[in-house]
Amino acid sequence: METRRVLLPGVAGNPIPPPVVFHSRSVITRARRRAAWRDGFDLVLLAFVDALFVQWPNAHVPALDRGQSLLLLAAVNLAMLGTIWITRALPRWKARRVAATWCSTERTRLFNWLER
């Protein structure tokens, strides 16, 4: 004889999953696309400034000579590329660190979502 465990009167043992109220996939996709456009615009603007400095030999920062100005431009280029890279990598690192405490199924689902 099988006995059924009663949780509460009128409560079923298998819960019904909540209905989906908001689909975030399109919002996330749109935000990623907007960030990619912004990064592309920043890189194009940086390339135009680089071209200006290379094409025009008299271009320099007023307080610096030409060599120091080119060194400053190279530092700005590295800083811009580093900023673009770190804004994409840091959230993924944080998500992986938080996911280390989850069960293996949830962790696999997150990593599959991050790879998209």
LOVO-29253 format. One record per residue: residue in one letter; residue number from 1; x, y, z of N, C-alpha, C in turn. Coordinates in steps of 0.2 Angstrom, whole numbers, plus 5000, padded with zeros to 4 digits. Last residue first. Example, Ala and Ser with C-alpha at 12.3 -4.5 7.8 and 13.67 -1.06 7.14 Angstrom:
REM LOVO-29253
<r marnu="S" nupa="2" n_X="5064" n_Y="4989" n_Z="5035" ca_X="5068" ca_Y="4995" ca_Z="5036" c_X="5064" c_Y="5000" c_Z="5039"/>
<r marnu="A" nupa="1" n_X="5066" n_Y="4972" n_Z="5039" ca_X="5062" ca_Y="4978" ca_Z="5039" c_X="5066" c_Y="4984" c_Z="5039"/>
END
This chain:
REM LOVO-29253
<r marnu="R" nupa="116" n_X="5137" n_Y="5161" n_Z="4868" ca_X="5134" ca_Y="5163" ca_Z="4862" c_X="5136" c_Y="5170" c_Z="4860"/>
<r marnu="E" nupa="115" n_X="5143" n_Y="5157" n_Z="4880" ca_X="5147" ca_Y="5156" ca_Z="4873" c_X="5144" c_Y="5159" c_Z="4867"/>
<r marnu="L" nupa="114" n_X="5134" n_Y="5159" n_Z="4890" ca_X="5140" ca_Y="5164" ca_Z="4889" c_X="5143" c_Y="5163" c_Z="4882"/>
<r marnu="W" nupa="113" n_X="5126" n_Y="5148" n_Z="4888" ca_X="5123" ca_Y="5154" ca_Z="4887" c_X="5129" c_Y="5160" c_Z="4886"/>
<r marnu="N" nupa="112" n_X="5135" n_Y="5138" n_Z="4893" ca_X="5132" ca_Y="5138" ca_Z="4886" c_X="5129" c_Y="5144" c_Z="4884"/>
<r marnu="F" nupa="111" n_X="5136" n_Y="5142" n_Z="4906" ca_X="5142" ca_Y="5142" ca_Z="4901" c_X="5140" c_Y="5142" c_Z="4894"/>
<r marnu="L" nupa="110" n_X="5123" n_Y="5140" n_Z="4911" ca_X="5126" ca_Y="5147" ca_Z="4911" c_X="5132" c_Y="5147" c_Z="4906"/>
<r marnu="R" nupa="109" n_X="5122" n_Y="5126" n_Z="4910" ca_X="5117" ca_Y="5131" ca_Z="4906" c_X="5120" c_Y="5138" c_Z="4905"/>
<r marnu="T" nupa="108" n_X="5132" n_Y="5122" n_Z="4918" ca_X="5132" ca_Y="5120" ca_Z="4911" c_X="5128" c_Y="5125" c_Z="4907"/>
<r marnu="R" nupa="107" n_X="5126" n_Y="5127" n_Z="4930" ca_X="5133" ca_Y="5129" ca_Z="4928" c_X="5134" c_Y="5128" c_Z="4920"/>
<r marnu="E" nupa="106" n_X="5115" n_Y="5119" n_Z="4932" ca_X="5114" ca_Y="5127" ca_Z="4931" c_X="5121" c_Y="5129" c_Z="4928"/>
<r marnu="T" nupa="105" n_X="5121" n_Y="5106" n_Z="4933" ca_X="5116" ca_Y="5108" ca_Z="4927" c_X="5115" c_Y="5115" c_Z="4926"/>
<r marnu="S" nupa="104" n_X="5129" n_Y="5107" n_Z="4944" ca_X="5132" ca_Y="5106" ca_Z="4938" c_X="5127" c_Y="5108" c_Z="4932"/>
<r marnu="C" nupa="103" n_X="5124" n_Y="5121" n_Z="4955" ca_X="5124" ca_Y="5114" ca_Z="4954" c_X="5127" c_Y="5113" c_Z="4946"/>
<r marnu="W" nupa="102" n_X="5135" n_Y="5134" n_Z="4960" ca_X="5129" ca_Y="5131" ca_Z="4958" c_X="5130" c_Y="5124" c_Z="4957"/>
<r marnu="T" nupa="101" n_X="5147" n_Y="5140" n_Z="4963" ca_X="5143" ca_Y="5138" ca_Z="4969" c_X="5137" c_Y="5134" c_Z="4967"/>
<r marnu="A" nupa="100" n_X="5152" n_Y="5145" n_Z="4951" ca_X="5156" ca_Y="5139" ca_Z="4954" c_X="5152" c_Y="5136" c_Z="4960"/>
<r marnu="A" nupa="99" n_X="5145" n_Y="5156" n_Z="4947" ca_X="5143" ca_Y="5149" ca_Z="4945" c_X="5146" c_Y="5143" c_Z="4948"/>
<r marnu="V" nupa="98" n_X="5154" n_Y="5166" n_Z="4951" ca_X="5147" ca_Y="5165" ca_Z="4955" c_X="5145" c_Y="5158" c_Z="4953"/>
<r marnu="R" nupa="97" n_X="5164" n_Y="5164" n_Z="4942" ca_X="5165" ca_Y="5164" ca_Z="4949" c_X="5159" c_Y="5162" c_Z="4953"/>
<r marnu="R" nupa="96" n_X="5157" n_Y="5167" n_Z="4930" ca_X="5160" ca_Y="5160" ca_Z="4931" c_X="5161" c_Y="5159" c_Z="4938"/>
<r marnu="A" nupa="95" n_X="5154" n_Y="5180" n_Z="4932" ca_X="5148" ca_Y="5175" ca_Z="4931" c_X="5151" c_Y="5168" c_Z="4932"/>
<r marnu="K" nupa="94" n_X="5166" n_Y="5186" n_Z="4932" ca_X="5162" ca_Y="5186" ca_Z="4938" c_X="5157" c_Y="5181" c_Z="4938"/>
<r marnu="W" nupa="93" n_X="5170" n_Y="5183" n_Z="4919" ca_X="5174" ca_Y="5180" ca_Z="4924" c_X="5170" c_Y="5180" c_Z="4931"/>
<r marnu="R" nupa="92" n_X="5161" n_Y="5191" n_Z="4912" ca_X="5161" ca_Y="5183" ca_Z="4911" c_X="5165" c_Y="5180" c_Z="4917"/>
<r marnu="P" nupa="91" n_X="5164" n_Y="5204" n_Z="4916" ca_X="5157" ca_Y="5201" ca_Z="4918" c_X="5157" c_Y="5193" c_Z="4917"/>
<r marnu="L" nupa="90" n_X="5177" n_Y="5205" n_Z="4910" ca_X="5176" ca_Y="5205" ca_Z="4917" c_X="5169" c_Y="5202" c_Z="4919"/>
<r marnu="A" nupa="89" n_X="5177" n_Y="5205" n_Z="4896" ca_X="5179" ca_Y="5199" ca_Z="4899" c_X="5177" c_Y="5199" c_Z="4907"/>
<r marnu="R" nupa="88" n_X="5172" n_Y="5217" n_Z="4891" ca_X="5169" ca_Y="5211" ca_Z="4889" c_X="5171" c_Y="5205" c_Z="4893"/>
<r marnu="T" nupa="87" n_X="5180" n_Y="5227" n_Z="4897" ca_X="5172" ca_Y="5227" ca_Z="4898" c_X="5169" c_Y="5221" c_Z="4896"/>
<r marnu="I" nupa="86" n_X="5192" n_Y="5223" n_Z="4893" ca_X="5190" ca_Y="5221" ca_Z="4900" c_X="5183" c_Y="5222" c_Z="4901"/>
<r marnu="W" nupa="85" n_X="5192" n_Y="5227" n_Z="4879" ca_X="5193" ca_Y="5220" ca_Z="4881" c_X="5190" c_Y="5219" c_Z="4888"/>
<r marnu="I" nupa="84" n_X="5191" n_Y="5241" n_Z="4880" ca_X="5186" ca_Y="5237" ca_Z="4877" c_X="5186" c_Y="5230" c_Z="4878"/>
<r marnu="T" nupa="83" n_X="5202" n_Y="5244" n_Z="4888" ca_X="5196" ca_Y="5245" ca_Z="4891" c_X="5190" c_Y="5241" c_Z="4887"/>
<r marnu="G" nupa="82" n_X="5212" n_Y="5240" n_Z="4879" ca_X="5212" ca_Y="5237" ca_Z="4885" c_X="5205" c_Y="5238" c_Z="4889"/>
<r marnu="L" nupa="81" n_X="5210" n_Y="5249" n_Z="4869" ca_X="5209" ca_Y="5242" ca_Z="4867" c_X="5209" c_Y="5238" c_Z="4874"/>
<r marnu="M" nupa="80" n_X="5213" n_Y="5261" n_Z="4876" ca_X="5207" ca_Y="5260" ca_Z="4873" c_X="5205" c_Y="5253" c_Z="4872"/>
<r marnu="A" nupa="79" n_X="5227" n_Y="5259" n_Z="4880" ca_X="5221" ca_Y="5260" ca_Z="4885" c_X="5215" c_Y="5259" c_Z="4882"/>
<r marnu="L" nupa="78" n_X="5233" n_Y="5259" n_Z="4868" ca_X="5233" ca_Y="5253" ca_Z="4872" c_X="5227" c_Y="5253" c_Z="4877"/>
<r marnu="N" nupa="77" n_X="5230" n_Y="5272" n_Z="4863" ca_X="5228" ca_Y="5266" ca_Z="4859" c_X="5227" c_Y="5260" c_Z="4864"/>
<r marnu="V" nupa="76" n_X="5237" n_Y="5279" n_Z="4873" ca_X="5230" ca_Y="5280" ca_Z="4873" c_X="5227" c_Y="5274" c_Z="4869"/>
<r marnu="A" nupa="75" n_X="5250" n_Y="5275" n_Z="4870" ca_X="5247" ca_Y="5273" ca_Z="4876" c_X="5240" c_Y="5274" c_Z="4876"/>
<r marnu="A" nupa="74" n_X="5251" n_Y="5281" n_Z="4857" ca_X="5252" ca_Y="5273" ca_Z="4858" c_X="5249" c_Y="5271" c_Z="4865"/>
<r marnu="L" nupa="73" n_X="5251" n_Y="5294" n_Z="4861" ca_X="5245" ca_Y="5291" ca_Z="4857" c_X="5245" c_Y="5284" c_Z="4857"/>
<r marnu="L" nupa="72" n_X="5262" n_Y="5295" n_Z="4868" ca_X="5256" ca_Y="5296" ca_Z="4872" c_X="5250" c_Y="5293" c_Z="4868"/>
<r marnu="L" nupa="71" n_X="5271" n_Y="5293" n_Z="4858" ca_X="5271" ca_Y="5289" ca_Z="4863" c_X="5265" c_Y="5289" c_Z="4867"/>
<r marnu="L" nupa="70" n_X="5268" n_Y="5305" n_Z="4850" ca_X="5267" ca_Y="5298" ca_Z="4847" c_X="5267" c_Y="5293" c_Z="4853"/>
<r marnu="S" nupa="69" n_X="5273" n_Y="5314" n_Z="4859" ca_X="5266" ca_Y="5314" ca_Z="4857" c_X="5264" c_Y="5307" c_Z="4854"/>
<r marnu="Q" nupa="68" n_X="5286" n_Y="5312" n_Z="4860" ca_X="5282" ca_Y="5311" ca_Z="4866" c_X="5275" c_Y="5310" c_Z="4864"/>
<r marnu="G" nupa="67" n_X="5290" n_Y="5315" n_Z="4846" ca_X="5291" ca_Y="5308" ca_Z="4849" c_X="5287" c_Y="5307" c_Z="4855"/>
<r marnu="R" nupa="66" n_X="5286" n_Y="5329" n_Z="4846" ca_X="5283" ca_Y="5324" ca_Z="4841" c_X="5284" c_Y="5317" c_Z="4844"/>
<r marnu="D" nupa="65" n_X="5285" n_Y="5336" n_Z="4863" ca_X="5287" ca_Y="5336" ca_Z="4856" c_X="5284" c_Y="5330" c_Z="4852"/>
<r marnu="L" nupa="64" n_X="5271" n_Y="5344" n_Z="4872" ca_X="5276" ca_Y="5338" ca_Z="4871" c_X="5279" c_Y="5339" c_Z="4864"/>
<r marnu="A" nupa="63" n_X="5262" n_Y="5353" n_Z="4874" ca_X="5267" ca_Y="5353" ca_Z="4879" c_X="5272" c_Y="5348" c_Z="4878"/>
<r marnu="P" nupa="62" n_X="5253" n_Y="5351" n_Z="4863" ca_X="5257" ca_Y="5357" ca_Z="4864" c_X="5262" c_Y="5357" c_Z="4869"/>
<r marnu="V" nupa="61" n_X="5256" n_Y="5336" n_Z="4854" ca_X="5252" ca_Y="5339" ca_Z="4859" c_X="5256" c_Y="5345" c_Z="4861"/>
<r marnu="H" nupa="60" n_X="5256" n_Y="5337" n_Z="4836" ca_X="5259" ca_Y="5335" ca_Z="4842" c_X="5255" c_Y="5338" c_Z="4848"/>
<r marnu="A" nupa="59" n_X="5259" n_Y="5338" n_Z="4819" ca_X="5254" ca_Y="5336" ca_Z="4824" c_X="5258" c_Y="5334" c_Z="4830"/>
<r marnu="N" nupa="58" n_X="5268" n_Y="5339" n_Z="4808" ca_X="5268" ca_Y="5344" ca_Z="4813" c_X="5263" c_Y="5343" c_Z="4819"/>
<r marnu="P" nupa="57" n_X="5265" n_Y="5328" n_Z="4799" ca_X="5271" ca_Y="5328" ca_Z="4803" c_X="5271" c_Y="5333" c_Z="4809"/>
<r marnu="W" nupa="56" n_X="5251" n_Y="5320" n_Z="4796" ca_X="5253" ca_Y="5327" ca_Z="4797" c_X="5259" c_Y="5327" c_Z="4802"/>
<r marnu="Q" nupa="55" n_X="5250" n_Y="5306" n_Z="4796" ca_X="5250" ca_Y="5310" ca_Z="4789" c_X="5252" c_Y="5317" c_Z="4790"/>
<r marnu="V" nupa="54" n_X="5250" n_Y="5302" n_Z="4809" ca_X="5254" ca_Y="5299" ca_Z="4805" c_X="5255" c_Y="5303" c_Z="4798"/>
<r marnu="F" nupa="53" n_X="5239" n_Y="5309" n_Z="4815" ca_X="5246" ca_Y="5310" ca_Z="4818" c_X="5251" c_Y="5307" c_Z="4813"/>
<r marnu="L" nupa="52" n_X="5228" n_Y="5305" n_Z="4807" ca_X="5230" ca_Y="5312" ca_Z="4807" c_X="5237" c_Y="5313" c_Z="4810"/>
<r marnu="A" nupa="51" n_X="5228" n_Y="5291" n_Z="4810" ca_X="5230" ca_Y="5293" ca_Z="4803" c_X="5232" c_Y="5301" c_Z="4803"/>
<r marnu="D" nupa="50" n_X="5224" n_Y="5292" n_Z="4824" ca_X="5231" ca_Y="5289" ca_Z="4822" c_X="5233" c_Y="5291" c_Z="4815"/>
<r marnu="V" nupa="49" n_X="5212" n_Y="5297" n_Z="4822" ca_X="5216" ca_Y="5301" ca_Z="4826" c_X="5223" c_Y="5299" c_Z="4824"/>
<r marnu="F" nupa="48" n_X="5206" n_Y="5286" n_Z="4815" ca_X="5206" ca_Y="5293" ca_Z="4812" c_X="5211" c_Y="5297" c_Z="4815"/>
<r marnu="A" nupa="47" n_X="5207" n_Y="5276" n_Z="4825" ca_X="5210" ca_Y="5276" ca_Z="4819" c_X="5211" c_Y="5282" c_Z="4815"/>
<r marnu="L" nupa="46" n_X="5198" n_Y="5282" n_Z="4834" ca_X="5205" ca_Y="5281" ca_Z="4836" c_X="5209" c_Y="5280" c_Z="4830"/>
<r marnu="L" nupa="45" n_X="5186" n_Y="5280" n_Z="4827" ca_X="5188" ca_Y="5287" ca_Z="4829" c_X="5196" c_Y="5287" c_Z="4831"/>
<r marnu="V" nupa="44" n_X="5186" n_Y="5266" n_Z="4826" ca_X="5186" ca_Y="5270" ca_Z="4820" c_X="5189" c_Y="5277" c_Z="4821"/>
<r marnu="L" nupa="43" n_X="5184" n_Y="5263" n_Z="4840" ca_X="5190" ca_Y="5261" ca_Z="4836" c_X="5191" c_Y="5265" c_Z="4829"/>
<r marnu="D" nupa="42" n_X="5171" n_Y="5269" n_Z="4842" ca_X="5177" ca_Y="5271" ca_Z="4846" c_X="5184" c_Y="5269" c_Z="4842"/>
<r marnu="F" nupa="41" n_X="5163" n_Y="5262" n_Z="4834" ca_X="5164" ca_Y="5269" ca_Z="4833" c_X="5170" c_Y="5271" c_Z="4836"/>
<r marnu="G" nupa="40" n_X="5165" n_Y="5249" n_Z="4840" ca_X="5167" ca_Y="5250" ca_Z="4833" c_X="5168" c_Y="5257" c_Z="4831"/>
<r marnu="D" nupa="39" n_X="5159" n_Y="5251" n_Z="4852" ca_X="5166" ca_Y="5250" ca_Z="4852" c_X="5169" c_Y="5251" c_Z="4845"/>
<r marnu="R" nupa="38" n_X="5146" n_Y="5254" n_Z="4847" ca_X="5149" ca_Y="5259" ca_Z="4851" c_X="5157" c_Y="5258" c_Z="4851"/>
<r marnu="W" nupa="37" n_X="5142" n_Y="5242" n_Z="4841" ca_X="5143" ca_Y="5248" ca_Z="4837" c_X="5147" c_Y="5253" c_Z="4841"/>
<r marnu="A" nupa="36" n_X="5143" n_Y="5234" n_Z="4853" ca_X="5147" ca_Y="5232" ca_Z="4847" c_X="5148" c_Y="5238" c_Z="4843"/>
<r marnu="A" nupa="35" n_X="5132" n_Y="5239" n_Z="4860" ca_X="5139" ca_Y="5240" ca_Z="4863" c_X="5144" c_Y="5238" c_Z="4857"/>
<r marnu="R" nupa="34" n_X="5122" n_Y="5236" n_Z="4852" ca_X="5123" ca_Y="5243" ca_Z="4853" c_X="5130" c_Y="5244" c_Z="4856"/>
<r marnu="R" nupa="33" n_X="5122" n_Y="5222" n_Z="4853" ca_X="5123" ca_Y="5225" ca_Z="4847" c_X="5125" c_Y="5232" c_Z="4847"/>
<r marnu="R" nupa="32" n_X="5120" n_Y="5220" n_Z="4867" ca_X="5126" ca_Y="5218" ca_Z="4864" c_X="5127" c_Y="5221" c_Z="4857"/>
<r marnu="A" nupa="31" n_X="5107" n_Y="5225" n_Z="4867" ca_X="5112" ca_Y="5229" ca_Z="4871" c_X="5119" c_Y="5227" c_Z="4868"/>
<r marnu="R" nupa="30" n_X="5100" n_Y="5216" n_Z="4859" ca_X="5100" ca_Y="5223" ca_Z="4857" c_X="5106" c_Y="5227" c_Z="4861"/>
<r marnu="T" nupa="29" n_X="5102" n_Y="5204" n_Z="4867" ca_X="5104" ca_Y="5205" ca_Z="4860" c_X="5105" c_Y="5212" c_Z="4858"/>
<r marnu="I" nupa="28" n_X="5094" n_Y="5208" n_Z="4878" ca_X="5102" ca_Y="5207" ca_Z="4879" c_X="5105" c_Y="5207" c_Z="4872"/>
<r marnu="V" nupa="27" n_X="5082" n_Y="5209" n_Z="4872" ca_X="5085" ca_Y="5215" ca_Z="4876" c_X="5092" c_Y="5214" c_Z="4876"/>
<r marnu="S" nupa="26" n_X="5079" n_Y="5196" n_Z="4868" ca_X="5080" ca_Y="5202" ca_Z="4863" c_X="5083" c_Y="5208" c_Z="4866"/>
<r marnu="R" nupa="25" n_X="5080" n_Y="5189" n_Z="4880" ca_X="5084" ca_Y="5187" ca_Z="4875" c_X="5085" c_Y="5193" c_Z="4870"/>
<r marnu="S" nupa="24" n_X="5070" n_Y="5191" n_Z="4890" ca_X="5076" ca_Y="5195" ca_Z="4890" c_X="5081" c_Y="5194" c_Z="4884"/>
<r marnu="H" nupa="23" n_X="5053" n_Y="5191" n_Z="4891" ca_X="5059" ca_Y="5188" ca_Z="4887" c_X="5064" c_Y="5192" c_Z="4887"/>
<r marnu="F" nupa="22" n_X="5043" n_Y="5190" n_Z="4905" ca_X="5047" ca_Y="5194" ca_Z="4901" c_X="5053" c_Y="5190" c_Z="4898"/>
<r marnu="V" nupa="21" n_X="5036" n_Y="5180" n_Z="4910" ca_X="5032" ca_Y="5186" ca_Z="4910" c_X="5036" c_Y="5191" c_Z="4905"/>
<r marnu="V" nupa="20" n_X="5032" n_Y="5163" n_Z="4910" ca_X="5037" ca_Y="5168" ca_Z="4908" c_X="5033" c_Y="5175" c_Z="4907"/>
<r marnu="P" nupa="19" n_X="5024" n_Y="5156" n_Z="4925" ca_X="5024" ca_Y="5158" ca_Z="4918" c_X="5029" c_Y="5163" c_Z="4916"/>
<r marnu="P" nupa="18" n_X="5033" n_Y="5144" n_Z="4935" ca_X="5030" ca_Y="5150" ca_Z="4934" c_X="5030" c_Y="5152" c_Z="4927"/>
<r marnu="P" nupa="17" n_X="5029" n_Y="5126" n_Z="4935" ca_X="5034" ca_Y="5131" ca_Z="4934" c_X="5030" c_Y="5138" c_Z="4933"/>
<r marnu="I" nupa="16" n_X="5020" n_Y="5118" n_Z="4948" ca_X="5020" ca_Y="5121" ca_Z="4941" c_X="5025" c_Y="5126" c_Z="4940"/>
<r marnu="P" nupa="15" n_X="5027" n_Y="5105" n_Z="4958" ca_X="5025" ca_Y="5112" ca_Z="4957" c_X="5025" c_Y="5114" c_Z="4950"/>
<r marnu="N" nupa="14" n_X="5020" n_Y="5091" n_Z="4964" ca_X="5024" ca_Y="5093" ca_Z="4958" c_X="5022" c_Y="5100" c_Z="4957"/>
<r marnu="G" nupa="13" n_X="5011" n_Y="5089" n_Z="4974" ca_X="5018" ca_Y="5088" ca_Z="4976" c_X="5022" c_Y="5090" c_Z="4970"/>
<r marnu="A" nupa="12" n_X="4999" n_Y="5102" n_Z="4978" ca_X="5001" ca_Y="5097" ca_Z="4974" c_X="5008" c_Y="5096" c_Z="4975"/>
<r marnu="V" nupa="11" n_X="4988" n_Y="5107" n_Z="4991" ca_X="4994" ca_Y="5108" ca_Z="4987" c_X="4997" c_Y="5102" c_Z="4984"/>
<r marnu="G" nupa="10" n_X="4977" n_Y="5104" n_Z="4998" ca_X="4976" ca_Y="5107" ca_Z="4991" c_X="4982" c_Y="5109" c_Z="4988"/>
<r marnu="P" nupa="9" n_X="4984" n_Y="5104" n_Z="5013" ca_X="4978" ca_Y="5102" ca_Z="5010" c_X="4977" c_Y="5107" c_Z="5003"/>
<r marnu="L" nupa="8" n_X="5002" n_Y="5101" n_Z="5011" ca_X="4996" ca_Y="5105" ca_Z="5014" c_X="4990" c_Y="5103" c_Z="5010"/>
<r marnu="L" nupa="7" n_X="5008" n_Y="5088" n_Z="5009" ca_X="5011" ca_Y="5094" ca_Z="5011" c_X="5006" c_Y="5099" c_Z="5015"/>
<r marnu="V" nupa="6" n_X="5006" n_Y="5071" n_Z="5012" ca_X="5002" ca_Y="5077" ca_Z="5011" c_X="5006" c_Y="5083" c_Z="5014"/>
<r marnu="R" nupa="5" n_X="5012" n_Y="5057" n_Z="5004" ca_X="5014" ca_Y="5062" ca_Z="5009" c_X="5010" c_Y="5069" c_Z="5007"/>
<r marnu="R" nupa="4" n_X="5003" n_Y="5042" n_Z="5002" ca_X="5005" ca_Y="5049" ca_Z="4999" c_X="5006" c_Y="5054" c_Z="5004"/>
<r marnu="T" nupa="3" n_X="5008" n_Y="5026" n_Z="5003" ca_X="5005" ca_Y="5032" ca_Z="5006" c_X="5008" c_Y="5038" c_Z="5003"/>
<r marnu="E" nupa="2" n_X="5003" n_Y="5011" n_Z="4995" ca_X="5007" ca_Y="5017" ca_Z="4995" c_X="5004" c_Y="5022" c_Z="4998"/>
<r marnu="M" nupa="1" n_X="5004" n_Y="4994" n_Z="5000" ca_X="5000" ca_Y="5000" ca_Z="5000" c_X="5004" c_Y="5006" c_Z="5000"/>
END
